[in-house]
């Protein structure tokens, strides 16, 4: 909802990689240079560019790590922790090992019935934290690319969404509830949430970020600026905004429903 008031898979590998000719699998580990950091805890301090951040100030290293958004950081942290645990149980250095060991780990995930998308996340996390293999990152190593292609071929990813539901049934139910003024707060919130989702092209994460401090009522429509970064934000682009327009049927009008919600919350509780 809005703060205050309204508060599987693509079978293609990572877009940054391209399939290369099938290579022989060779040991690509390189000699250690300097002290090896303990990454078994899953801490993100050493995951990704650790050879760079080792020579940076603390402030610079922390800023460097902000290139990952919270969702990516959480996924990589979990994947790296599992990889480190697997390595430690075999007395393998998680930031410097052979390509065979990485392939074996990815195969272990495959045998656990994990899907391509999940295994690819592990590959990316390992690529972030591992030393170069034959002067290339783990994710771009031809043998790793070859193995990920095999996983894709054997376990063909399914579409993210395989079914749909009838919107007309939902709208019919909402219409049957009657006028906004006759609804309890609980039902009004449920109605508003559904109308916000149906009348915008926003992601769930963007709708969740709607905030009255960034709302502008234009009469025939309401605009919400998204106050923080969303998944679709890119450098050089303005932050996204969601627009909600009036509809001729007041019982299905998201603008009227939102205004009624704001009226009730201001009257009974103040802005939340």
C-alpha positions as CSV (number, residue, x, y, z in Angstrom):
1,X,0.0,0.0,0.0
2,X,0.9,3.7,0.1
3,X,3.2,4.9,2.9
4,X,1.1,7.2,5.1
5,X,-2.0,6.1,3.5
6,X,-1.5,3.7,0.6
7,X,1.3,2.4,1.9
8,X,10.5,-19.9,-15.1
9,X,13.1,-18.7,-16.5
10,X,14.8,-17.4,-19.6
11,X,16.9,-20.1,-21.0
12,X,19.5,-17.7,-22.4
13,X,22.6,-17.2,-20.3
14,X,23.6,-13.9,-18.8
15,X,23.3,-11.3,-21.5
16,X,27.0,-10.3,-20.9
17,X,28.1,-13.7,-21.9
18,X,28.2,-15.4,-25.3
19,X,28.7,-19.0,-26.1
20,X,32.2,-19.9,-27.2
21,X,33.5,-23.0,-28.9
22,X,33.5,-26.0,-26.7
23,X,36.9,-26.0,-24.9
24,X,38.8,-28.6,-23.0
25,X,38.2,-28.3,-19.3
26,X,41.4,-27.3,-17.7
27,X,42.6,-26.2,-14.3
28,X,42.3,-22.4,-14.4
29,X,43.4,-21.6,-10.9
30,X,46.1,-19.1,-10.4
31,X,48.7,-18.6,-7.6
32,X,47.6,-16.7,-4.6
33,X,48.9,-13.2,-4.2
34,X,48.7,-11.9,-0.7
35,X,46.6,-13.0,2.2
36,X,43.4,-14.9,1.4
37,X,40.3,-13.4,3.0
38,X,37.8,-15.6,4.8
39,X,34.6,-15.4,2.8
40,X,32.9,-18.4,4.3
41,X,30.5,-16.3,6.4
42,X,28.7,-15.0,3.2
43,X,29.8,-11.4,3.9
44,X,29.5,-9.2,0.9
45,X,32.7,-7.3,1.9
46,X,34.8,-9.7,-0.2
47,X,32.3,-10.7,-2.9
48,X,32.9,-9.0,-6.2
49,X,35.9,-7.0,-7.0
50,X,37.8,-8.1,-3.8
51,X,41.1,-7.7,-5.7
52,X,40.1,-4.1,-6.3
53,X,38.6,-3.2,-3.0
54,X,41.6,-4.6,-1.2
55,X,43.6,-1.5,-2.3
56,X,40.8,1.0,-1.6
57,X,40.0,3.1,1.4
58,X,37.1,1.9,3.5
59,X,34.8,4.7,2.3
60,X,35.7,4.0,-1.4
61,X,35.2,0.2,-0.9
62,X,31.8,0.8,0.7
63,X,30.7,3.1,-2.2
64,X,32.0,0.6,-4.7
65,X,29.7,-2.1,-3.2
66,X,26.7,0.1,-3.8
67,X,26.6,-0.9,-7.4
68,X,24.4,-3.8,-6.3
69,X,20.9,-3.2,-5.2
70,X,19.5,-4.8,-2.1
71,X,17.8,-7.7,-3.9
72,X,21.0,-8.6,-5.8
73,X,23.1,-8.3,-2.7
74,X,20.7,-10.6,-0.8
75,X,20.8,-13.2,-3.6
76,X,24.5,-13.1,-4.0
77,X,25.1,-13.3,-0.2
78,X,23.0,-16.4,0.1
79,X,24.6,-18.0,-3.0
80,X,28.1,-17.2,-1.9
81,X,27.6,-18.6,1.6
82,X,26.4,-21.9,0.1
83,X,29.4,-22.0,-2.3
84,X,31.8,-21.2,0.5
85,X,30.3,-23.9,2.7
86,X,30.7,-26.4,-0.1
87,X,34.3,-25.4,-0.7
88,X,35.2,-25.5,3.0
89,X,33.8,-29.1,3.4
90,X,36.3,-30.1,0.7
91,X,39.2,-27.9,1.8
92,X,38.9,-25.8,-1.3
93,X,39.6,-22.1,-1.5
94,X,36.4,-20.4,-2.6
95,X,38.1,-17.5,-4.3
96,X,40.7,-19.5,-6.0
97,X,40.0,-23.0,-7.3
98,X,39.8,-24.9,-10.6
99,X,37.1,-24.7,-13.2
100,X,36.4,-28.4,-12.6
101,X,35.4,-27.7,-9.0
102,X,33.1,-24.9,-10.0
103,X,31.4,-27.1,-12.6
104,X,31.1,-29.9,-10.0
105,X,29.4,-27.4,-7.6
106,X,27.0,-26.3,-10.4
107,X,26.2,-29.9,-11.1
108,X,25.4,-30.5,-7.4
109,X,22.9,-27.7,-7.6
110,X,21.4,-29.3,-10.8
111,X,21.1,-32.6,-9.0
112,X,19.2,-30.9,-6.2
113,X,16.6,-30.1,-8.9
114,X,17.3,-26.3,-8.9
115,X,16.2,-24.4,-11.9
116,X,18.4,-22.7,-14.5
117,X,17.7,-19.2,-13.2
118,X,18.7,-20.2,-9.6
119,X,21.9,-22.0,-10.8
120,X,22.8,-18.9,-12.9
121,X,22.5,-16.7,-9.8
122,X,25.1,-19.0,-8.1
123,X,27.3,-18.7,-11.2
124,X,27.1,-14.9,-11.1
125,X,27.9,-14.8,-7.3
126,X,30.9,-17.0,-7.8
127,X,32.1,-14.9,-10.7
128,X,31.9,-11.8,-8.6
129,X,34.1,-13.2,-5.8
130,X,36.5,-15.6,-7.6
131,X,39.9,-14.8,-9.0
132,X,40.2,-14.8,-12.7
133,X,40.4,-18.1,-14.5
134,X,42.9,-17.9,-17.4
135,X,42.6,-14.1,-17.4
136,X,38.8,-14.1,-17.5
137,X,36.0,-14.1,-15.0
138,X,34.3,-17.3,-14.0
139,X,31.0,-16.3,-15.8
140,X,32.8,-15.7,-19.1
141,X,35.0,-18.8,-18.9
142,X,34.1,-21.0,-22.0
143,X,33.8,-24.2,-19.9
144,X,31.4,-22.6,-17.5
145,X,29.3,-21.2,-20.4
146,X,29.3,-24.6,-22.0
147,X,28.1,-26.2,-18.8
148,X,25.3,-23.6,-18.3
149,X,24.2,-24.3,-21.8
150,X,24.0,-28.0,-21.0
151,X,21.9,-27.3,-17.9
152,X,19.6,-25.1,-20.0
153,X,19.2,-27.9,-22.6
154,X,18.6,-30.7,-20.1
155,X,16.2,-28.7,-17.8
156,X,14.5,-26.3,-20.2
157,X,13.3,-23.3,-18.2
158,X,9.6,-22.8,-18.0
159,X,7.9,-19.4,-18.5
160,X,7.7,-17.3,-15.4
161,X,3.9,-17.2,-15.7
162,X,2.0,-20.2,-17.0
163,X,-1.6,-19.3,-16.1
164,X,-3.8,-16.3,-15.9
165,X,-7.0,-15.3,-14.1
166,X,-10.2,-13.7,-15.3
167,X,-10.1,-9.9,-14.4
168,X,-13.9,-9.6,-15.2
169,X,-14.7,-11.9,-12.2
170,X,-12.7,-9.6,-9.9
171,X,-14.3,-6.4,-11.3
172,X,-17.8,-8.0,-11.0
173,X,-17.1,-8.8,-7.4
174,X,-15.9,-5.3,-6.7
175,X,-18.9,-3.8,-8.3
176,X,-21.2,-6.0,-6.2
177,X,-19.7,-4.5,-3.0
178,X,-21.5,-1.2,-3.7
179,X,-20.5,2.4,-3.2
180,X,-17.2,3.2,-1.5
181,X,-18.9,5.0,1.4
182,X,-20.7,1.7,2.4
183,X,-17.5,-0.3,2.6
184,X,-15.6,-1.2,5.8
185,X,-12.0,0.0,6.0
186,X,-10.8,-3.6,5.4
187,X,-12.8,-4.1,2.2
188,X,-11.9,-0.5,1.0
189,X,-8.2,-1.3,1.4
190,X,-8.6,-4.5,-0.5
191,X,-10.5,-2.8,-3.3
192,X,-8.0,0.0,-3.5
193,X,-5.0,-2.4,-3.6
194,X,-6.6,-4.3,-6.5
195,X,-7.5,-1.2,-8.5
196,X,-4.0,0.3,-8.1
197,X,-2.6,-3.0,-9.5
198,X,-5.1,-3.2,-12.4
199,X,-5.0,0.4,-13.5
200,X,-1.2,0.8,-13.7
201,X,1.7,-0.8,-15.4
202,X,3.8,-0.5,-12.3
203,X,5.6,-3.4,-10.7
204,X,4.5,-4.7,-7.4
205,X,7.6,-3.2,-5.8
206,X,6.7,0.2,-7.3
207,X,3.2,0.1,-6.1
208,X,4.5,-0.8,-2.6
209,X,6.6,2.4,-2.7
210,X,3.7,4.8,-3.3
211,X,3.9,7.6,-0.8
212,X,1.6,10.5,-0.1
213,X,4.5,12.9,0.2
214,X,5.1,12.3,-3.5
215,X,1.5,12.4,-4.7
216,X,-0.1,15.1,-6.8
217,X,-3.9,15.2,-7.4
218,X,-4.6,16.7,-10.8
219,X,-8.4,16.4,-10.7
220,X,-8.9,13.9,-13.5
221,X,-5.9,11.9,-12.5
222,X,-3.4,11.3,-9.7
223,X,0.3,11.1,-10.1
224,X,2.8,9.3,-7.8
225,X,6.5,9.9,-8.1
226,X,8.5,6.8,-7.0
227,X,10.8,8.2,-4.3
228,X,13.5,5.5,-4.5
229,X,15.2,3.4,-7.2
230,X,13.1,0.8,-8.9
231,X,14.3,-2.2,-10.9
232,X,13.7,-0.3,-14.1
233,X,15.8,2.7,-13.1
234,X,18.9,3.3,-15.3
235,X,21.6,6.1,-15.2
236,X,20.4,9.2,-17.1
237,X,16.7,8.4,-16.7
238,X,14.3,10.2,-14.4
239,X,12.7,8.2,-11.5
240,X,9.5,6.5,-12.7
241,X,6.0,7.8,-11.9
242,X,2.7,6.1,-11.8
243,X,-0.5,7.8,-13.1
244,X,-4.0,6.8,-12.1
245,X,-6.9,8.2,-14.2
246,X,-10.6,8.6,-13.3
247,X,-13.0,6.1,-14.7
248,X,-16.7,6.7,-15.6
249,X,-17.9,4.0,-13.2
250,X,-17.3,5.4,-9.7
251,X,-17.5,1.9,-8.2
252,X,-14.4,0.9,-10.3
253,X,-12.7,4.3,-10.3
254,X,-9.3,4.1,-8.6
255,X,-9.1,7.9,-8.1
256,X,-12.4,8.0,-6.3
257,X,-11.5,5.0,-4.2
258,X,-8.2,6.5,-3.3
259,X,-9.8,9.8,-2.3
260,X,-12.3,8.0,-0.1
261,X,-9.5,6.1,1.6
262,X,-7.6,9.3,2.3
263,X,-10.7,11.0,3.6
264,X,-11.4,8.2,6.1
265,X,-7.8,7.8,7.3
266,X,-7.4,11.6,7.8
267,X,-10.7,11.8,9.6
268,X,-10.2,8.8,11.9
269,X,-6.5,8.3,12.3
270,X,-4.6,11.0,10.5
271,X,-2.1,10.1,7.9
272,X,-0.3,6.9,8.6
